[in-house]
């Protein structure tokens, strides 16, 4: 899926930012959440959680959720132009991309459409 930069007119695949779509950060986030749960939560006594343990559990579950969302973002194409670092690249085949191409009279090479 080719994309078009609205600033420098680069055609290609976008990249992800430092934290969004980074598979290593996603693995670290999920691992952190699992480690916090494993170290701090006694599953034999879930009814007796005090506020500190409840807070650690909430932070752990949030870390796991953000990691899963980050990994899901990794499977999608990036939206940052690798040439000029402008966010918001348009997919060439999308209606927004086609409208931008028409309005600005941009010639797209045939190999970019494949």
C-alpha positions in Angstrom: 0.0 0.0 0.0 1.8 3.1 -1.3 1.4 6.4 0.4 2.0 10.0 -0.6 3.5 12.8 1.5 1.5 15.9 1.3 4.6 18.1 1.9 7.4 16.7 -0.2 5.3 14.5 -2.5 7.4 11.4 -1.6 5.7 8.2 -2.8 6.4 5.0 -0.8 5.8 3.5 2.6 5.6 5.7 5.7 7.4 4.9 8.9 6.3 4.8 12.5 7.3 7.1 15.3 9.6 6.3 18.2 6.9 4.7 20.4 3.9 4.1 18.1 4.2 1.0 16.0 7.5 0.0 17.5 7.4 -3.8 18.1 10.2 -3.7 20.7 8.4 -1.1 22.8 5.2 -3.2 22.5 6.9 -6.3 23.8 8.5 -4.2 26.6 5.1 -2.8 27.6 3.4 -6.2 27.7 6.4 -7.7 29.6 6.4 -4.9 32.1 2.7 -5.4 32.8 3.0 -9.2 33.2 6.1 -8.8 35.4 4.3 -6.3 37.7 1.4 -8.6 38.1 3.6 -11.6 38.7 5.7 -9.9 41.4 3.0 -7.9 43.2 -0.3 -9.7 43.0 -1.2 -12.7 45.1 -3.9 -14.5 43.1 -4.9 -16.6 46.1 -6.1 -13.5 47.9 -7.7 -11.2 45.2 -10.5 -10.2 47.5 -8.1 -8.7 50.0 -6.3 -6.2 47.7 -5.4 -2.9 49.3 -5.3 0.3 47.3 -1.6 0.0 46.6 -2.0 -3.5 45.0 -5.1 -2.3 43.2 -3.2 0.6 41.7 -0.3 -1.7 40.7 -2.9 -4.1 39.1 -4.5 -1.2 37.2 -1.2 0.1 35.9 -0.2 -3.4 34.9 -3.3 -4.0 32.9 -3.0 -0.5 31.3 0.6 -1.3 30.3 -0.5 -4.6 28.7 -3.4 -2.9 26.9 -1.2 -0.2 25.5 1.4 -2.8 24.5 -1.3 -4.7 22.6 -2.5 -1.5 20.9 1.1 -0.6 20.0 1.6 -4.1 18.5 -1.6 -3.7 16.5 -0.3 -0.3 15.2 2.9 -2.0 14.2 0.9 -4.2 11.7 -0.4 -1.1 9.9 1.7 1.1 7.6 3.4 4.1 9.2 2.0 7.6 8.7 5.3 9.6 8.9 7.2 10.5 5.8 10.7 8.9 5.9 12.1 11.8 3.7 10.8 14.9 5.4 9.4 13.5 8.7 6.0 15.1 8.1 3.1 13.2 9.7 -0.1 12.4 7.9 0.9 10.6 4.7 -2.1 9.7 2.5 -2.8 6.3 1.0 -2.7 6.7 -2.8 -5.8 4.5 -3.3 -7.9 6.2 -0.7 -10.5 8.8 -1.5 -8.5 11.5 0.3 -5.4 10.5 -1.6 -7.1 10.6 -4.9 -8.7 14.0 -4.2 -5.3 15.4 -3.2 -3.7 14.0 -6.4 -6.5 15.5 -8.5 -6.4 18.9 -6.8 -2.7 19.3 -7.1 -2.2 17.8 -10.5 0.3 15.2 -9.3 1.5 12.5 -11.8 1.8 9.1 -10.1 4.2 6.7 -11.8 2.6 3.4 -12.8 5.0 1.3 -10.6 3.9 3.3 -7.6 0.3 2.1 -8.1 1.3 -1.5 -7.8 
